[in-house]
Amino acid sequence: MVVLLLAISAHEAAHAWMSNQFGDDTARLLGRITLNPVAHTDPIGTLLIPIASFIFGYMGGLAAAIPLIGWGKPTPVNPLRWRNKDLANIMVSIAGILANTALAAIAIIAIKIAQYSSLFEPGSTFAGFAEPVEMFLWRAVATNVSLAVFNLLPFPPLDGSKILYTILPDSMKPAIEALERFGFIILLVVLQTGILNFIFAPVWRFVIFLIRL
């Protein structure tokens, strides 16, 4: 949960920061450019869904293999205040994904440094911290990669749908708008049918490959 709260806070803070860069200070004035999880916590997406997924995963013996997935309180933006609205919509939408990707990259680099150093070798000063630090870093990789990929999915209310909406021709945009009414139902279907496992599997294999290089 510590890793998840950090990942969600970074994701939403990145949305707020990028929107401010394009001229909309709505989120900044509401104190959303912060890593304080209190500012970004959504009762369902940040608490209920992650806790339920952990409990059911633990009951099924899969707690160590299933990264917690969740989302934060939506970052408020006012597109009417954006400069270059199409570019702003893409950049604000992708900012959270890039933040999670950056956190995952930092964790991977830290894992690589630990692998090639003797800081956590038996007998060293830091040997006693090896297991919790390694667990934290692996969870940071899994959670941030999962959130980045999850938010790239092209249906509402995820960030991928906003990017898709911007690049689609006007004739196809009503279809995306119509899907918004069923966004939460679609999320539940995706979470319960194993579709995410199919999507995450090749991504996770690539991440493991990077770590083992």
N, C-alpha and C positions, 0 to 999 in steps of 0.2 A: 504493500500500500504506500510506503514511503516513496518508492520508485515511481509508482503510478501517479501519485499526487504531483511529484516534480515534473513528470512528463506532460501531464495535462496542463499544469500551470505554465510551463514553457511554451506549449502549443498555443494557448489562448493569449498569453502575453505577446507572442510574436504577431498574432493577428492584430492586436491592439496597436503595437508599435508600427507595423507596416501601414495600417490605416492612417495613423497620425502622419506618417511620412508623405502620404498623398493628399494631405490637407484636411482630414477629418479627425478632430480631437475629441470626439464623443467618448470613446473608450478611455482615453488618457484622463479626461476630466472625472471619470467615474473610478479612477484608481485601478484600471485593469492592466497597466503596463507594470506588472509586478510578478515575482515568483511566489508570492504569498498564496498558498492554496485556498485560503478563506475567500479570497476575491473571485475565485474561479469554480468553486464547488457547486455541482448540481446534485440535488438529493438522489436522483435516479441514476444518472450516468456516472457520477463520481463515487457514489457510495453503494446504492442498492445492487446495481448490475455487477460491479467488481466483486462485492462480498458474496453474492449469490453464485457467481461463476467459480470463485475459489472454493466455496463449500461443496458445490456439486462436483467439481473436479477432484477435490480431496476424497469425497465419498466414493468416487469412481477410481481412485488410485492414480489420478492423472495430474495432481496438483503441481508436481515439479515440471510437467511438460507443457501445461497450458498457461501462456502469459495472460495476465489480467487485462481485459479490454474495458475501456470506459470513455467518457467524454465529460467535458466541463460545461459550465454555464456559458451559453453562446455569447460571444463578444459583440456588443452593440456597435453597429457602424451606420453611418449616414451616407450612402452612395452619392447623394446630391451634392455633397461637399468635396467629393474626390476630384482631383485633376486627372485628366486622361482616364475616364471611367472604365473602359474595357481593360486597359493595362492594370489599373488599380484593382479591379475585381479579381484578376488572375493572381496578382502578386499578394494581395491580402489573403486570398484563399490558400495559396501555396505556402505562405509564411509559416504556418503552424507545422505543416509537413516537413519543411526544411529545418525547423527547430528540433523536431524529434529525430530527424536524420543526423543532425549535428551532434545531439546528445548520444545517439547510438555510436557514431564514429569516435567520439571522445572515449566512450566506454571500451570500444574495441582496441583503441590505441593503448589504453591503460592495461588491458588484458595482455596485449603483446609485450608491453614493457615488463609486466610482472613475469611473463614467461621467460624473457631473456635476461632477467636480473636475478640476483640472489637475495633480494629483500625478504622473501618469504620462505627461504630454504630452511630446513630443520637446523636449529642451533642459532639462527640469526635473531636479532632483536625483535623483528616484526613477525616472526614465525607464528605466534599465537593469533595474529590478526588475519592470517591467510584465508581461512575458510569463510568468515563473514564478508571479507572484502571481495573475494572471488564470487560469492553468491550475489552480492550487491551488483557487481559489474555485469555478470551474466544476465541478471534480471533487468538491468538497465538497457542492455542490448535488445533482449527479447521484447520488452515492453515498448520501447521507442520505435523499433522496427515495425512491430505490430500496429502501433497507432499510425505511423506514417503510411503503411500500406492500406490499412483500414480506411483512412480518410481520403485515399485516392479513389475509392470506389465511386463510380459515376452516378449515384442516385441520391436524392435529397434525404436528409439535410447535410450530408457529408460534403467536404470541401471539393471533392472531385466533381460533384454535380454542378457546382458554381463555375468551375473552370470549363466544364463541358458546355454549360449554358452560354458562356461568353464566346466560345469559338464556333458554336453551331450556327447555321444560317437561321434567319428570323423565322422561316417557315417551320422549323423543327422545335423552336423554343416552347410553344404551347404544350408539347408532350412532357417536357421537364417540369413545367409549372403544374401540370395535372398530377404528376407523381408526388408532388410535395404533400398532398393530402394524405398519402398513404406511406409517408416516410418512416414512421415508427413501426408500422406493420412490416414493411420491407426489412427493416433492421432486425426485427425479431425472427423473421424467416431466415435471414442470412446467418444469424447467430445460432439458430437451432438445427439447421440442415447440414452442417458440415462444409458449406461452401467456402468458408474462411480457411479451413484446413487445406483445401485444394489450391487456394490462392497463395497461402503462406508457405506451403511446402517448398517450392522452388526458391523462394526468396530466402528462407531459412537455410537451405542447403548452400546458397551463395555466401551467406554470412558466415557459416561454419567454415567454408573454404577460405575466406579472408582471414579468419582467426587462426587457422592451421597453417597458413603460408609460412 
